[in-house]
């Protein structure tokens, strides 16, 4: 096998891969399959994570996922109402007007139901964290159609918030250690909050000033017209989709969906043709991108096939308590999503001051 040259994979391929795994997580509460999804994300991130500052926030996503599971179990235990026969322990019972009961007997079914639901949401968060770690959101915005540049900028700013907070927190903490300031517990966090908030505010003001200087938020009249056409196509698209779901009128629904789709695509294409911005060294979509993106699609399709052909595998029963079963088709499909750890090219190293020749310094 020939060695692949380092290059940055197209950000859309990583997000397509992550969306496939997120589709898997939304279709199941099986902890074995969800654990397999989390393990696949961890392996791919460990193998193909770059050294950029925005790629260091994956651990924070894992912490948030663990907190989500704990909170879900806590609330299910507190407000579960004693559903199930296998009682673990009792909490003081309190009845609130309106039919709400707090406390009482805590059963194994309550705890497992909270863990299953929390684990599913945690797996989705881990998939989002993997995509944020592997794909540069700024490069993803450059790859979107020109008509969606404003929306893409908003999405990039939102997705970049968590990695930038993690980066700022680590930099401020490192500076305090260099000054000889150390501490543990909550008291050590309070001196970090003020500099973190100040740096975040300065970054927001700088971003707003730079975007205003580059003309963001000033669409031309022609773009407004094409945007109205695209928005007008959403109404027939939504109505036709509702008809298709209800099955009331198939022919008319199909025609309505088609007309709405034509208006939306035409509006986006027309607005994009009016945009005069150019792209410098646009990201390529090559064989490695297809392999990475299709691996996530294979995982989603495999789980959907499992849901259509088998019952009780993707949603383990809690009454009576049974050990979760792992479908071979679903497991193999999710394992296919781990192939980007090998098929994706290595990420090029981040240049440092030591790598710059002395003559260029």
N, C-alpha and C positions, 0 to 999 in steps of 0.2 A: 504493500500500500504506500503510495507516494505521500510525502509530507506536504500538508497544506500550508500555503504562505499566509502569514497573519494579515488580516484585513477586518474591517468592521462590517458585520452582517447587516443587511437592510433591517431597519427597525420594524418595518411592517411584518417581516417574517417572524420575529420574536413575539410580537403581539398576536399574530395569528396562531402561533403555537400555544401561547398562554390562554387565548380565548377558547381553544379546544379543550384544554385542561379545566378551565372554569366551567365549560359546558358539562364536563364529566362530574364535577363537584356539585353542580346544581341538580343533577339527576339522581343522586344517591345519598343515603345516610349511613351506608355501610362503612364502619370505621376502618376495616381492612383496605377497602378500595380508596378511601380518602387518605389513609396513611401512605398508600402507594403513590398517590398524586403528589403528596408533600415530599416524599422521598425522591421522586423523579425531578421535581423542581430543585431540590437541594443538590442533587448530583449534577444537573446541567449548570446551575449557577456556580458551583465549585469549580467546574471544568472550564467554563467559558466566560467568567466574570472578568471584566477589565480592571484597570487600575485607576480609572477616573474617579473624581470626587463623588459624582452622582451614583457610582456603583457600590458605595459602601453602606447602603441602608438596608440591606437584606436582613441583617440580624434584628433590626428594629421591627420589621414586619413580622418576624417570628415571635418576638416578645408580645406584640399587639395581638397576634393570633392566639397565643396562650392565654392572654388576659380575657379575650372574647370567650374562650371555652370556659374559663373559671366563672365569669359573670353569668353565662348562660346556665351553668349548673347551679349556681347560687340562687338565681331567681326561680328556676324550676323547682328547686328544693323548698324554697320559702313559700311559693304560691302554687305548688303542684296539687294540693288538695288530697294527698294520700292515695293517688291512683295506683292500683296494683295490690298484689297480695303479699309480696315479700318485703315486710317491714324491716328496715335497718335500725332506726332509732326514732324517738319522739322529740318534737319541739313544742314549746309552749304554744297553745292554740289561742288565736285571737280572731274574733268575728268582727268584721267591719260592716257598717250599714251599706246595703246595696248588694248583698250576697257574696262578698269577697271574704275569703278565709285565709289567714296567715298562720303558718306553722302547722302543727299537727303531726301525724305519722309521716315519716319519710321512707319511701319505698325504693327498692332497687330500680323499679321501672321509671320512677321520676328522675333519678340520677342519670340513668343511661339515656333517657330521652333528652335531657338537657345536654349531655355530652355529645350525643349524635348530632343534634341541631347545631350546637356550638362548633363542633369539629367541621361540619360542612361549611359554615361561614368562615372559619379559620382557614380552610383549604383554599377558598376563593381569595382571601387576603394574601395568602402565600403566593398564589399564582400571579396576582397583581404585583406583588413585590418582586417576583422573579422577572416579570416583564420590565419593570422599572429599573432593575439592576442590570439586565442584559442589553436593553435597548435605550439609546440616547433619545429622549423625547423631542429634543430640538431637531434631530435628523428626521424623526418621524413627521414632524410638522412640515419640513421642506418637501417631503415626498407626497403630501396630499395635494389634491387639485387646487388650483389658484383661487377658485371661488370660495373654498373653505379655509382660506388663510386666516381670517379673523377668528373663526371657531377653533381652528387648530392652535392658534396662539393662546387662546384662553385655556384649552385643554393642557397645553404644555406647561403653562404657569401653574395650573392646579396639580399636575403630576410631579412637577419639580419641587413642590413645597416640602414634602417629607424628606427626600434626600438632602436638600439644602439645610433643613433644620438639623438633621443628623450630623452633617458636615460641620455646621457652625458650633453645635454642642461639643463635638470632639475637639475642635480647634480651641475653643475657650477653655475647656477642661485641661488641655495640654499646656496652655499658657499659664494657668494657675499652678500646675505642677512645677513648671520651670521656675516660677517665682517662689517656690517652697510652700505654697498653700495646698494643703491636703485635708481630707476629711472623709468621713463615711456617713451614710444615712441621709435623712431628709435635710439636716442642717447644711450638708455640703451642696445640696441642690439649690438652695435659696440664693447664694452669691452668683450662680450661673444664670438665673432667670432674667435679671436686669440686662446684662450684656447681650444675652440671646435675643431678648425683645428689641433692644436698641439696634443690633445688627440686622435683624429682620426688617425693621422699619426703614433703615437706611437703604437696604437692598430694594425694598418696594418702591421707595421714592426714586431711586436711580433707574429702576426698570420703567416706571411710568414716564420719567423724563426722556429716556432713550426711545421709548415707543412713540411718544408724542413727536419727537424730532424726526422720526422716520415716517411719519404720516399715518400711523395706525389709527383706525377709527374714523377715517374720512373717506367713505365710499363715494364713488362717482355716481351721477344720476343714472347712467346706463346700468351700473351694477345694481342699483335699487330696483330698476324695472325687471331685470332678470331674476333678482331675488324674490320679487313679488310673484313672478311666474312659478318659481320653484316652490314657494310656500303655498301658492294656490293649488299646486298639484298634490299637496299632502292631504287635502280634504277628500278628494275622490279615492286616493290611495287608502285612507283609513276606512271610508265607507265600504269600498269594495272588499277590503280584508275582513271586515265584520260580516259581510254577506257570505264570504267564503267559509268563515268559521261556523256560522249558523246553518249554512247549507240551504238557505231559502231560495236563492236564485243564482245558479252556477254560471250561466252564460252572461247575464248582466253583470255579475260580480267580477268575472274575469275581464270583461271589457272595461269596467270602471277601474280596476287595478291597473290594467295596461295603460289607460289614458293618464291616470295619475303618475305612473312611473315615467311615461314619456315627458310629461310636464316637468317633473322633478329633475330628470336627467338633462333635459333641454335647458332648464334654467341654470343649472350648475355649469353646463358646458358654455352657455352664452356668457355668463358672468366671468368664467375663466378666460375666455377669449379676449375680454376687455382688460384683463390684467397684464400689464407690461413688464412685470418683474421677471428677471432671469434667475437661473440656478447655476451656481458654480460647482462643478464636479458633482453632479447628481449621483445619488447612490444607485448602484446596479442591482438588478434582480437576476441572479444566476442560478446554477444548479443547486448550490448549497441552500439558497433561500427556499427553493421548492421543497427540498428535503426536510428542512426545519418546519416550514408551515404545514406541509402535508402530514407530518408526524402528529401534530396536534389535532388535525382533522380526523385522522385515523382513530385516535383515542376517543374523540366524541362520537364518531359513527359506531365504533365497537360497543360503547355503552348504550347507545340508543337501540342497537340491535339486541343487546341483552335485555333491555327493558321491554322490548316488543315480544321476545320469545320466551322469557322466563318470568316467574313471579316470586316475590319474597326474597330475592337475592340482593337487589339494590336497596331495599328497605327492610332490614331485619325486624322480625316480630319481637315485641317486648312482653306480651302476655299470651302464652307462657314464654319465659325467658329461654332463648335459644342462642347458641354460639353463631355469630355471623358466618355465612358461607361466601366464598370468593369464586365468582364465575371465571372459568379459564379464558373465555372470549374477552371479557372486560379486563382481566388482568393483563393479558397479552397486548391488548390494544393500548392500555396505559403505559406498558413497558416500551412500546414502540416510540412513545413520546420522549423517552430517554436517549434516543439515538442522536439528537443534536450535540450531546456531549462528545461525540466522535465525528459526526458529519459536518458540524459547523466549524468554520475556520477559527484558529486562535485569534484572540483580540490583540492588536498591536500594543506594545508597551507605551506608557505615557512618557514623553520626553522629559528629562530632568536637566538641571543645570550641569551635571557632570557629563551628560551626553553631548553638550554643546561645545564645539571646539573653542579653544582659548582665543583664537583670532576673531571669532564672532561675538565674544563677550564684551 
